[in-house]
Amino acid sequence: RMELNIGMLLLNALIKTIALVILFIVTFKNHLEEPLQELTQKISDLKWENRENRYINVNFEYDNELAVLQSKFNQLLSKISSEEEEKFDLINTQKSQLELDVKNRTMELEEANAKLQKLASTDTLTKLSNRSKIDDELFNRHENFKRYQRVFSVIMMDIDFFKKVNDEYGHLVGDYVLKTIANILKENTRGVDVAGRWGGEEFLIICDETDVEGAYVVAEKIRIAIEAYEFDHVGRKTASFGIAQISGDLSLDALLKQADDCLYEAKNGGRNKTVKRSIAKRI
């Protein structure tokens, strides 16, 4: 009977042990395994939240070891978020600075290019358009006339007895006279007109949307202004003018020949005169 009692005690002990193991397994599953699986899933689903620059923390109310794991993990997320935000701000700052540098550099290049273009088309002494610029403007006006019949006239001007100025007073005084007359041209022409140095002491003015009669008025205005001006060292100077108007199928060479012939006629007629050709005809 004693052996039976001992056997019963051992059996009861075994049953209790098995029950404790089962209880432990159930407790582990309910309080550790399932929450751990849920925590793992939440971690795998983490996303970076746009410009707010924060990861969403993993938030569960655990009262076991998982609470420590959750806390440490969220601290790591916070640190990563701060570092990512700093990188984002740095990249944006660098990008903005780069865009500003590119914009400023582009403006500088455009300004430099504009200056170069102006220098390439400007007579260095008189600051009027140079021969190359005048040729381009003549070509453009002629194309517009052929296509749209937009009339223009040219005034060819030459300073009377300019060689005597250089011979008697030197080239520095001659340059002063040229620059002064260039200023007179600027003051007595419209913004749409093109006044330029044709060569030496000869100038050419393109009068846009102007017939020969209108160009004659401009030429006379300039002629009178030059005649009335008192130049330093040399006193009074005069200039002669020849005018021609585009018409029909007249070429640019023929138009300029017409103006040059009129200028030659003014010179031969006593100088300080304006001669016009009412309708330019092909030579």
C-alpha positions in Angstrom: 0.0 0.0 0.0 2.9 2.4 0.7 4.2 1.8 -2.8 0.8 2.6 -4.2 0.7 5.9 -2.3 4.1 6.8 -3.5 3.1 6.0 -7.1 0.0 8.2 -6.7 2.1 11.1 -5.4 4.5 10.7 -8.3 1.6 10.6 -10.7 0.1 13.8 -9.2 3.4 15.5 -9.4 3.8 14.6 -13.0 0.3 15.8 -13.8 1.0 19.1 -12.1 4.3 19.5 -13.9 2.7 18.8 -17.3 -0.1 21.3 -16.4 2.6 24.0 -15.5 4.3 23.3 -18.8 1.1 23.7 -20.7 0.2 26.8 -18.8 3.7 28.2 -19.5 3.3 27.5 -23.2 -0.2 29.1 -23.3 1.1 32.2 -21.4 4.1 32.5 -23.7 1.9 32.4 -26.7 -0.6 34.9 -25.4 1.8 37.4 -23.8 5.0 37.1 -25.8 4.8 35.2 -29.1 1.7 37.0 -30.5 2.8 40.5 -29.4 6.3 39.8 -30.8 4.8 38.8 -34.1 2.6 42.0 -34.1 5.7 44.1 -33.2 7.7 42.5 -36.0 4.9 43.2 -38.5 4.7 46.8 -37.5 8.4 47.3 -37.9 8.4 45.8 -41.3 5.5 48.1 -42.4 7.4 51.3 -41.3 7.5 54.2 -43.9 9.2 57.5 -44.2 6.5 60.2 -43.9 7.2 62.8 -46.6 8.6 66.2 -45.5 7.5 65.7 -42.0 10.7 63.7 -41.8 9.6 61.3 -39.1 9.1 57.6 -38.9 5.9 56.7 -37.1 6.8 55.1 -33.8 5.8 51.6 -33.0 3.3 52.0 -30.1 2.0 49.1 -28.1 1.3 48.9 -24.4 3.5 46.0 -23.2 4.1 45.2 -19.6 6.9 42.7 -20.3 10.3 42.6 -21.9 8.8 43.7 -25.2 8.3 47.2 -23.6 12.1 47.6 -23.3 12.5 46.4 -26.9 9.9 48.8 -28.1 11.4 51.8 -26.3 14.9 51.1 -27.6 13.6 50.6 -31.1 11.7 53.9 -31.0 14.8 55.7 -29.8 16.6 54.4 -32.8 13.8 55.6 -35.1 14.0 59.1 -33.6 17.7 59.2 -34.2 17.4 58.0 -37.8 14.6 60.6 -38.4 16.7 63.4 -37.1 19.7 62.4 -39.3 17.4 62.0 -42.3 15.9 65.4 -41.7 19.3 67.1 -41.4 20.4 65.4 -44.7 17.1 66.5 -46.4 17.6 70.2 -45.2 21.3 70.1 -46.3 20.4 68.8 -49.7 17.7 71.4 -50.1 20.0 74.2 -49.0 22.7 73.0 -51.4 20.2 72.7 -54.2 18.9 76.2 -53.6 22.4 77.6 -53.5 23.3 75.8 -56.7 20.2 77.1 -58.5 21.0 80.6 -57.3 24.6 80.3 -58.4 23.5 79.0 -61.8 21.0 81.8 -62.2 23.6 84.5 -61.3 26.2 82.9 -63.6 23.7 82.8 -66.4 22.8 86.5 -65.9 26.5 87.3 -65.8 27.1 85.4 -69.1 24.1 87.1 -70.7 25.3 90.5 -69.7 28.8 89.7 -70.9 27.4 88.4 -74.2 25.3 91.6 -74.6 28.4 93.7 -74.0 30.4 91.7 -76.5 27.7 92.0 -79.1 27.5 95.8 -78.5 31.2 96.1 -78.8 31.2 94.1 -82.0 28.6 96.4 -83.5 29.9 99.8 -82.2 32.4 102.2 -83.6 35.0 102.6 -80.9 35.6 106.3 -81.5 32.1 107.7 -82.0 30.1 105.0 -80.2 27.7 104.9 -83.2 26.9 101.8 -85.1 29.9 100.5 -87.1 30.0 99.5 -90.8 29.2 95.9 -90.0 26.1 96.8 -87.9 24.9 99.3 -90.6 25.2 96.5 -93.3 23.1 94.2 -91.1 20.4 96.9 -90.5 20.3 97.8 -94.3 19.8 94.1 -95.1 17.0 93.7 -92.6 15.3 96.9 -93.8 15.6 95.8 -97.4 14.1 92.4 -96.6 11.1 94.1 -94.8 10.6 96.3 -97.8 10.6 93.4 -100.3 8.1 91.4 -98.1 5.9 94.1 -96.6 6.7 97.2 -98.7 7.9 99.1 -95.6 9.7 102.1 -97.0 13.0 103.5 -95.6 15.5 106.1 -96.7 19.2 106.5 -96.2 21.1 109.7 -95.6 24.8 109.8 -96.5 26.8 112.6 -94.8 30.3 113.8 -95.1 32.1 116.5 -93.1 33.3 119.3 -95.3 37.1 119.8 -95.5 37.7 117.4 -92.6 41.2 116.7 -93.9 42.3 120.2 -93.0 41.3 119.6 -89.4 43.7 116.7 -89.1 46.4 118.5 -91.1 46.2 121.8 -89.1 45.2 120.6 -85.6 46.2 117.0 -85.4 44.3 113.8 -85.2 43.3 114.2 -81.5 41.3 117.4 -82.5 40.0 115.5 -85.5 38.7 112.7 -83.2 37.1 115.3 -81.0 35.2 116.8 -84.0 34.1 113.3 -85.1 32.8 112.4 -81.6 31.0 115.8 -81.3 29.3 115.4 -84.6 28.3 111.8 -83.6 26.6 113.3 -80.6 24.7 115.8 -82.8 23.5 112.9 -84.9 22.3 111.0 -81.8 20.4 114.1 -80.6 18.7 114.7 -83.9 17.6 111.2 -84.9 14.8 109.0 -83.6 15.3 105.8 -81.6 14.1 103.7 -84.5 16.7 105.2 -86.8 20.2 103.9 -87.2 23.1 106.3 -87.2 26.5 104.9 -87.9 30.0 105.7 -89.0 30.3 104.7 -92.7 34.0 105.3 -92.8 36.5 108.1 -92.0 34.5 111.3 -91.8 31.5 109.9 -93.6 28.3 108.8 -91.8 25.2 107.0 -92.8 21.7 107.3 -91.3 18.9 104.8 -91.9 15.5 106.4 -91.5 13.0 103.7 -90.7 9.4 104.0 -92.1 10.5 107.3 -93.8 10.2 108.5 -97.4 12.7 110.8 -99.0 10.9 114.0 -98.0 10.9 112.9 -94.3 14.6 112.0 -94.5 15.3 115.4 -96.0 13.8 117.1 -93.0 16.1 115.0 -90.7 19.1 115.8 -92.8 18.5 119.5 -92.8 18.0 119.5 -89.0 21.3 117.9 -88.6 23.0 120.1 -91.2 21.8 123.3 -89.4 22.9 121.9 -86.0 26.4 121.2 -87.2 26.7 124.5 -88.9 25.6 126.4 -85.7 28.0 124.5 -83.4 31.1 126.2 -82.2 33.9 123.5 -82.1 36.8 124.0 -79.8 40.0 124.9 -81.7 38.5 124.8 -85.1 35.4 127.0 -84.8 32.6 126.2 -87.2 32.3 123.2 -89.4 29.8 122.1 -92.0 28.6 118.9 -93.7 27.0 117.8 -96.9 24.2 115.3 -97.3 22.8 113.0 -100.0 19.5 111.2 -99.6 17.8 108.3 -101.5 14.6 106.3 -100.8 14.1 102.6 -101.5 11.5 101.8 -104.2 10.5 99.1 -106.7 13.1 96.4 -107.1 16.0 98.7 -106.3 18.9 96.8 -104.8 20.9 97.9 -101.7 23.9 98.7 -103.8 21.8 100.8 -106.2 20.2 102.6 -103.3 23.6 103.5 -101.7 24.8 104.6 -105.1 21.9 106.9 -105.4 22.7 108.5 -102.0 26.4 108.7 -102.8 25.6 110.5 -106.1 23.4 113.0 -104.3 26.2 113.6 -101.7 28.7 114.1 -104.6 26.3 116.6 -106.1 26.0 118.5 -102.8 29.8 118.6 -102.6 30.1 119.9 -106.1 27.3 122.4 -105.5 29.3 124.3 -102.9 29.0 122.0 -99.8 26.9 122.5 -96.7 23.9 121.3 -98.7 21.4 118.5 -98.8 20.5 116.9 -102.1 17.7 114.3 -102.4 16.6 111.8 -105.1 12.8 111.7 -104.9 12.4 108.3 -106.4 15.5 106.1 -106.4 15.8 104.3 -109.8 17.9 101.4 -110.7 21.3 102.3 -112.1 
